[in-house]
Amino acid sequence: MPQKHDDDYWSVLRMLEWATEYFKKKHVPDPRHSIEWLLADVLGCKRLDLYLQYERPLSPDELDRIRPLVKRRADHEPLQYITGSTNFMGCHIEVNPSVLIPRIETEQLVELLLESTSDLEHSPVTLLDIGSGSGCIPIAIKKFRPAWTCHGIDISGDALSLSEKNAAANDVDIQFDKGDLFNLDQVSKPSRGWDIIISNPPYIGPEEKPSLEKQVTDYEPGLALFHDNPLDVYRPILSYAQQENASLFLELNDQLADQILKLSTGYFPAAKLKADLDKNPRFLLAGLTT
């Protein structure tokens, strides 16, 4: 990283090129994307706008601000934790190491729910998100379905604090409560019960951990990612959704999708799998929507 005593000319282009090569040497995933993300954050612009100002000089203050961010990324810290936020379905979501970083697959889960419930857009639907983390799922759903009553539960108090902050920042009314997916009968619920349950639970087994990137295993909360037996995570959710006669939308470990489908048909005979954009069996739909 250029030091403070460097007085040579650092343009946007030079920083992009230098940091890309630096990140490659450090084996950072998506090196070009990484410096674009960080530089756009420091300059307060969109990533694409960087290409309209290639020759723009970086001030000493901007260099001082980018320097520690580049160092953190070189240590494989996730970009979203470095800048403190990400975009999810058009919502600005703050994130920190107490919550999982929202993935594109989870956006697809929300899109699938919205497509499947278009006829219920103006109905008084009650929805529960199990393991809400940053709150991104119910926040996005409430944005698109303002007539619905959305709730979220999580076992982490830090996650709940952040989700409440995110709901307020996105100007949506959502109730977040502490709750354990293995004790769902203890969850407070509306008098009419739940119409829809959605969840992206911890579904990665310990045997998969060595194959994951350092930015995941070293920084994101293991409680939200891993379980010794992921199938055991789905059983209580399936049972609770059946008990509530609720429609169910689940994100899956695609390596276990067939096993999860087999398990789910004991509760919802018409349950079915849906593929993500990469054609992997990523989602399970069950209940009234099927």
C-alpha positions as MATLAB code, in Angstrom:
seq = 'MPQKHDDDYWSVLRMLEWATEYFKKKHVPDPRHSIEWLLADVLGCKRLDLYLQYERPLSPDELDRIRPLVKRRADHEPLQYITGSTNFMGCHIEVNPSVLIPRIETEQLVELLLESTSDLEHSPVTLLDIGSGSGCIPIAIKKFRPAWTCHGIDISGDALSLSEKNAAANDVDIQFDKGDLFNLDQVSKPSRGWDIIISNPPYIGPEEKPSLEKQVTDYEPGLALFHDNPLDVYRPILSYAQQENASLFLELNDQLADQILKLSTGYFPAAKLKADLDKNPRFLLAGLTT';
ca = [
       0.000    0.000    0.000;
       1.392    3.459   -0.827;
       2.775    5.087    2.301;
       2.053    8.559    3.624;
       5.413    9.900    2.498;
       4.708    8.951   -1.128;
       4.224   12.169   -3.056;
       3.760   10.681   -6.516;
       0.514   10.846   -8.384;
      -2.191    8.338   -7.409;
      -5.137    8.402   -9.774;
      -8.295    6.300   -9.572;
      -6.945    4.108  -12.372;
      -3.556    3.601  -10.747;
      -5.177    2.614   -7.455;
      -7.493    0.177   -9.219;
      -4.603   -1.462  -11.046;
      -2.217   -1.522   -8.089;
      -4.726   -2.901   -5.590;
      -6.011   -5.516   -8.029;
      -2.507   -6.956   -8.349;
      -1.924   -6.660   -4.600;
      -5.111   -8.584   -3.847;
      -4.194  -11.253   -6.386;
      -0.915  -11.837   -4.550;
      -2.868  -12.169   -1.310;
      -5.295  -14.631   -2.959;
      -8.260  -12.384   -2.239;
     -11.418  -13.487   -4.096;
     -12.594  -11.117   -6.858;
      -9.610   -8.747   -6.574;
     -10.813   -6.140   -9.087;
     -14.311   -6.093   -7.656;
     -12.815   -5.711   -4.168;
     -10.912   -2.508   -4.863;
     -13.798   -1.093   -6.884;
     -16.106   -1.658   -3.894;
     -13.695   -0.051   -1.418;
     -12.721    2.864   -3.616;
     -16.328    3.663   -4.474;
     -17.143    3.655   -0.754;
     -14.305    6.093    0.029;
     -15.201    8.386   -2.877;
     -18.943    8.196   -2.217;
     -19.834    7.094   -5.724;
     -21.137    4.055   -7.578;
     -18.646    1.485   -8.761;
     -19.467    2.161  -12.403;
     -18.759    5.853  -11.885;
     -15.125    5.025  -11.185;
     -14.691    4.384  -14.893;
     -15.801    7.911  -15.707;
     -13.026    9.414  -13.582;
      -9.979    7.258  -14.278;
      -7.582   10.202  -14.134;
      -9.085   11.761  -11.028;
      -6.318   12.249   -8.448;
      -6.768   10.793   -4.985;
      -6.194   13.321   -2.234;
      -3.929   12.583    0.754;
      -7.043   12.246    2.911;
      -8.582    9.733    0.493;
      -5.362    7.753    0.405;
      -5.294    7.718    4.202;
      -8.853    6.395    4.238;
      -8.357    3.709    1.601;
      -5.123    2.386    3.124;
      -6.611    0.559    6.175;
      -9.505   -0.744    4.095;
      -7.145   -2.345    1.605;
      -5.201   -3.920    4.462;
      -8.370   -5.400    5.959;
      -9.425   -6.813    2.598;
      -5.953   -8.271    2.083;
      -6.613  -10.211    5.305;
      -9.744  -11.583    3.574;
     -12.226   -9.647    5.698;
     -15.538   -9.486    3.803;
     -16.174   -6.261    1.902;
     -19.576   -5.845    3.530;
     -18.078   -5.868    7.023;
     -15.377   -3.409    5.983;
     -17.835   -0.861    4.620;
     -20.542   -1.820    7.131;
     -23.428   -2.372    4.750;
     -24.779   -4.049    1.662;
     -27.765   -3.819   -0.671;
     -30.532   -6.397   -0.476;
     -33.517   -6.171   -2.813;
     -33.050   -2.411   -2.975;
     -32.828   -2.057    0.809;
     -29.784   -0.633    2.572;
     -28.787   -3.240    5.150;
     -26.122   -2.656    7.783;
     -24.054   -5.728    8.609;
     -21.387   -6.645   11.137;
     -19.775   -9.919   12.301;
     -22.806  -10.741   14.450;
     -24.884  -11.470   11.324;
     -24.534  -13.409    8.117;
     -23.874  -11.339    4.991;
     -26.950  -11.533    2.714;
     -26.351  -13.589   -0.428;
     -27.790  -13.380   -3.914;
     -29.445  -16.761   -3.319;
     -31.432  -15.287   -0.434;
     -32.597  -12.471   -2.711;
     -33.809  -15.213   -5.049;
     -35.680  -16.813   -2.139;
     -37.489  -13.533   -1.475;
     -38.217  -13.071   -5.180;
     -39.663  -16.578   -5.283;
     -41.943  -15.776   -2.369;
     -43.089  -12.522   -3.970;
     -43.824  -14.246   -7.280;
     -45.711  -17.061   -5.552;
     -47.882  -14.706   -3.485;
     -48.737  -11.982   -6.003;
     -52.447  -12.662   -5.482;
     -52.019  -11.987   -1.744;
     -50.300   -8.609   -2.121;
     -53.114   -6.673   -0.441;
     -54.263   -9.383    1.962;
     -53.651   -9.312    5.756;
     -50.943  -11.979    5.640;
     -48.828  -12.832    8.701;
     -45.228  -13.872    8.028;
     -42.464  -15.236   10.256;
     -38.780  -15.280    9.328;
     -36.868  -17.863   11.386;
     -33.243  -16.879   11.987;
     -33.633  -13.308   10.773;
     -30.010  -12.157   11.281;
     -29.678   -8.685    9.787;
     -33.431   -8.607    9.152;
     -32.933   -8.404    5.402;
     -35.624  -10.947    4.502;
     -38.624   -9.496    6.392;
     -37.465   -5.935    5.627;
     -37.426   -6.594    1.887;
     -40.735   -8.459    2.012;
     -42.409   -5.651    3.984;
     -41.160   -3.134    1.401;
     -42.905   -5.078   -1.357;
     -45.876   -6.202    0.763;
     -46.743   -3.262    3.042;
     -50.144   -4.782    3.908;
     -48.488   -7.804    5.494;
     -47.527   -8.230    9.151;
     -43.917   -9.391    9.258;
     -42.017  -10.798   12.226;
     -38.500  -12.109   12.666;
     -36.832  -14.205   15.335;
     -33.182  -14.882   16.072;
     -31.260  -16.468   18.923;
     -28.644  -13.684   18.909;
     -29.345  -10.507   20.852;
     -26.742   -8.621   18.797;
     -28.443   -9.700   15.594;
     -31.823   -8.555   16.904;
     -30.426   -5.118   17.775;
     -29.041   -4.743   14.272;
     -32.221   -5.980   12.580;
     -34.298   -3.455   14.514;
     -31.903   -0.714   13.435;
     -32.159   -1.852    9.811;
     -35.955   -1.920    9.924;
     -36.030    1.648   11.232;
     -33.536    2.806    8.611;
     -35.697    1.314    5.868;
     -38.866    2.783    7.383;
     -40.704   -0.507    7.875;
     -42.577   -1.775   10.918;
     -41.402   -5.261   11.832;
     -41.401   -7.009   15.191;
     -38.193   -8.842   16.053;
     -38.056  -11.200   19.021;
     -35.559  -13.578   20.541;
     -36.359  -17.115   19.514;
     -34.766  -20.501   19.017;
     -35.653  -22.603   15.976;
     -35.455  -25.676   18.199;
     -38.131  -24.212   20.511;
     -40.541  -22.645   18.059;
     -43.583  -23.372   20.230;
     -42.246  -20.686   22.581;
     -42.407  -17.999   19.863;
     -45.019  -15.292   20.363;
     -47.393  -15.201   17.425;
     -50.476  -13.329   16.188;
     -53.859  -14.639   17.252;
     -54.471  -15.965   13.740;
     -51.109  -17.738   13.677;
     -48.714  -17.657   10.738;
     -49.775  -17.716    7.101;
     -46.227  -17.900    5.741;
     -42.944  -19.051    7.267;
     -39.633  -18.341    5.583;
     -36.125  -19.268    6.665;
     -32.510  -19.402    5.588;
     -31.241  -21.570    8.463;
     -27.684  -22.763    9.173;
     -27.290  -25.593    6.686;
     -23.568  -26.246    6.159;
     -22.130  -29.396    7.693;
     -18.672  -29.436    9.312;
     -17.278  -31.594    6.499;
     -17.824  -28.709    4.045;
     -15.915  -26.133    6.084;
     -12.478  -26.809    4.514;
     -13.881  -26.037    1.061;
     -15.145  -22.577    2.036;
     -13.270  -19.322    1.536;
     -11.354  -17.777    4.414;
     -13.575  -14.693    4.277;
     -16.489  -16.925    5.273;
     -14.933  -19.251    7.850;
     -12.785  -16.629    9.601;
     -15.286  -13.771    9.801;
     -18.947  -14.736    9.473;
     -20.846  -16.116   12.496;
     -20.561  -19.896   12.624;
     -23.893  -20.132   14.437;
     -25.637  -18.809   11.314;
     -23.707  -21.058    8.927;
     -22.919  -24.440   10.432;
     -24.684  -27.321   12.115;
     -23.365  -30.783   12.862;
     -26.395  -32.300   11.148;
     -28.198  -29.806    8.885;
     -31.183  -32.132    8.470;
     -31.872  -31.665   12.175;
     -32.286  -27.938   11.500;
     -35.080  -28.456    9.009;
     -37.176  -30.891   11.062;
     -38.454  -28.395   13.658;
     -39.173  -25.782   10.971;
     -41.142  -28.265    8.877;
     -43.035  -29.514   11.925;
     -43.887  -26.004   13.078;
     -45.055  -24.914    9.611;
     -47.274  -27.994    9.371;
     -48.680  -27.260   12.827;
     -49.449  -23.697   11.739;
     -50.856  -24.803    8.366;
     -48.498  -22.208    6.901;
     -46.906  -21.904    3.503;
     -43.188  -22.549    3.775;
     -40.231  -21.095    1.868;
     -36.802  -22.508    2.727;
     -33.289  -21.931    1.466;
     -31.355  -25.196    1.238;
     -27.926  -26.670    1.075;
     -28.081  -27.852   -2.534;
     -25.922  -30.887   -1.640;
     -28.682  -32.062    0.704;
     -31.696  -30.963   -1.344;
     -32.963  -34.467   -2.173;
     -32.665  -35.545    1.460;
     -34.460  -32.414    2.646;
     -37.227  -32.941    0.085;
     -37.668  -36.536    1.243;
     -37.825  -35.335    4.836;
     -40.289  -32.562    4.009;
     -42.801  -34.792    2.235;
     -43.496  -36.414    5.605;
     -44.952  -33.063    6.614;
     -46.017  -31.620    3.248;
     -46.643  -34.334    0.614;
     -46.735  -31.768   -2.197;
     -43.457  -30.038   -1.263;
     -41.191  -29.269   -4.208;
     -37.711  -28.017   -4.966;
     -36.867  -24.901   -6.964;
     -33.527  -24.144   -8.584;
     -31.442  -21.016   -8.138;
     -30.008  -19.033  -11.038;
     -27.095  -21.471  -11.236;
     -29.558  -24.345  -11.710;
     -28.803  -25.820   -8.285;
     -31.713  -27.127   -6.143;
     -31.645  -24.297   -3.622;
     -35.179  -23.707   -2.376;
     -38.094  -25.697   -1.008;
     -41.710  -24.602   -1.268;
     -44.405  -26.302    0.750;
     -47.941  -25.754    1.990;
     -50.607  -23.542    0.549;
     -48.415  -22.251   -2.306;
     -48.010  -25.723   -3.749;
];
